[in-house]
Amino acid sequence: MADLPQIDEIQALLHPSKPTSDRSFAYESLLRLQQVSADDPSLAARSRLLLPLVLSDIRSHDEETSAQALKCLGFMIYHPMHVASIPEMEAHLVVEALVELITTTKMKVGIGKRVFFSFLFF
């Protein structure tokens, strides 16, 4: 079972008012937690609540924050338990955000490959 207090700490660090270094660290922590608790339904449900923040941060001008948020999003849409917890309307927002990221990013090769492989499992 996921450490829910750790999720609360991560969510607090992802607040838009926090510095980008805190946000990047929070995504690194979230990814580690996702990796060790991939099949935990409580983590899937709590991660879904972070989806609006993740979608916002993949558009961040801070490259590190954007990359870390994209990794967490990739995890969410790759693992069946996580992707199943995303309602249809939010799934449309995920696709729209990824399309926007692909079409507007300056790092097309790196981002394009990550997004392409994420779509393979979506």
C-alpha angles and dihedrals in degrees: 000000000000121000098251095191087058089054089052090052091049091049090051091052090050093059108126091240092062121097117263091247089061091047093050090049090049091054091049088052092046092051091051090049091048091051095052095040102035095139098044111116092203090057091049091052094046093044090055088059088058092054097098090053092047092050090050093048097049083067092050118129087222103092095205094051092045093050093047092047090049091053091053091047090050089054091049094052095040101054114073096220092052098043090047089059092059112095118229095253091053090046088059089052090052092053092046092050092049093048090049090049093051094048098044106035122106091209094066098156098053097036093040092056093048093048093044092054091045090054091052089067099036 
